[in-house]
Amino acid sequence: MADIQIQKITLNEIQQLQKIGRQTFQETFSESNSEENMKDYLDKGFATEKLTEELTNKDSEFYFATLDNEVIGYLKVNFGASQTELKDDKALEIERIYVSKEFHGKKVGQLLYEKAIEVARQKNNDYVWLGVWEENLRAIGFYTKNGFVEFDKHIFKLGDEEQTDIMMKLKLTN
């Protein structure tokens, strides 16, 4: 694969973030969810106000994966109080790794994942954790291959539907 760049996203890039965020969420989940629930989630989850808040939060960081200046994927990590659960100061949460469908299987996710691990190490975190939808077997396989183990489950609400997320974690060794 040509040179894929991983760089931190700034507030000026909010439109690109909205675009890749909506696109990849749709590609990943639209087959398994009603149009209504999807629309609702995309409108709220990727609203400009919400993304502005997330991009200016010191306890969250976003990174783009770009190829020839085109955004092909992104990563969102949280620490401290920004974590969606656990809220452990010794942990980093990978909230999102999404890659455009046409770039699946081209190691883009792995590069974004490695960036998350690098950030966790810089912050001296003891472990990294995440929640992944139980039916997203591709993602579960990816994290298992990278050494993650399941430790819990939780419910993720998409519109009026409840879905089970598997919570996985990886202990970092120095």
N, C-alpha and C positions, 0 to 999 in steps of 0.2 A: 504494500500500500504506500502511496506517496506520503509526503510529510504531513501528518496530522498534528495540528498545534492544539495544545490545551492552554487556555488562558482564562484568567479571572474576569467575570462579567461585571461591568460597571452600569450605573443607572442609565447612562446614555444608550445602552444596548437593550433597553427594556422591550422594545418592539420585536427584536430578533428573538428574545427570550419567550415572549408571548407566542410568537409564531411556532418556534420549535417545540415549545411546551404543549401547545394545543395539538399540533400535528402528531407528535409521538404518542401522546396520551390516547388520541383517537385511534391511531394505528394499533396500539397495544390492546385496547379494551372495547372498541366499538362492537365487535362481533358478539361479545358476551353480555352486553348491557343494552337497555332500552335507549332509544334516541333521546327521549325526554330526560332521563337521568344523566346521560352523557352531556347534553346541552347545558343542563343545570350546573354540572360539575365544571365544565369548561368555562362557562361564563363567570362563575364565582372563583374558581381556583386560579384562573389566569387573568383576573380583572387587573387593570392598571394599578388601582389603589393597593390591592393585595401584593402584587409583585413589587411595587415601590417600597412598601413596608418591609417585605422580605429582603430586598436588595440593600436596604439601609440599616438592617439589623446587624449589629456587630457580632452576634453569635450564629450567623448563617453566612455561608459563602456559596456562590454559584460559579461554575466554570463551563465554558463552551469547548467543544471539540470542533475544530474547523479544518476544512480541506480546501485549499485554494480560495480562501476567504469566504467559503460558504459554511454556514453553521450546520453540522450534521449530527450533533448530539449535545447533551449537557448533563451536568452533575450538580446536585445540591447537597451540601453537608450542613449539619447543625451541631452546636455544642452547648454546654451549659443549659440555661433555661429554655433555649429555643428547641430543644429536642421534643419530639412529639409525645414521647413517653420517657420512662426511666429518669430523665433529667439528672444524670450522674456526671459530675464534673470530670470524672476520669474516663468518660466515654465520648466517642464521636458517632453521630448518627448519619448514615447515608440515607437521606430521604428520597432522593431520586437519581437514577442513572437511566437516561433514555437516549436511544440512538435511532435515527431515521431508518425505516424498514430497509431501504435499499443498501444500507451500510451494515446490516446485521451480518455477523460472522466474519467481519473484517477487523476484529481486534479493537474497535473504537471503544466499546464498553470496558474492555480490559485497561485501556489507557486512562479512561476516566476513573475507573476503580483504583488504579495505582496512584492517581493524583490524590484520591480521598485518603488512602493509606499514608501517603507522604504528609498530608496535612495533619493527620492524627498523630503521626510520629513527631512532627514539629511541635505539636501542642502537648507532647508527653502523655498522650492518652494511653490507658491500659488496654482498652478494647474498642472495637467498632461494632455497631449493631445496626439492624435494619428490619423493616417489615416487608414481606413480599406476599402477594396474593397467592393463596394455596393452589390456584389453578394455573399460575404462570410458571409452568414446569421448566421453561427455558431459563428463566431467571433463577429459580431454585437450583437448577443444575450448575449454573454459572457460579453462584455463591458457594455451593458445596465444593466444587472443584477448587475454589480459592480458600478452602479451609473453614468455612463458616459452619456452625452447628445450630440446630434448632433449640430454642430454650423456652418458648412460650407461644401463645397465639393471641390475637386480639381481633376485634371486629372493626371493620372499616365500612363506613356508610357511604354508599354512592346513591344519591337521591333517596328513593324510598326502599332501597335494597341493602340488606346487610351482607357483607362478605367477610370471609375469614382470612386474615393475614397471618402468615407464619413469621414469627420473630426469630431472627438468627443473629448469632454473634461470633466474633473472631477475637481471640485474645492476641494482643500484640506482644511479640517477644523482642527484646532489645538487640 
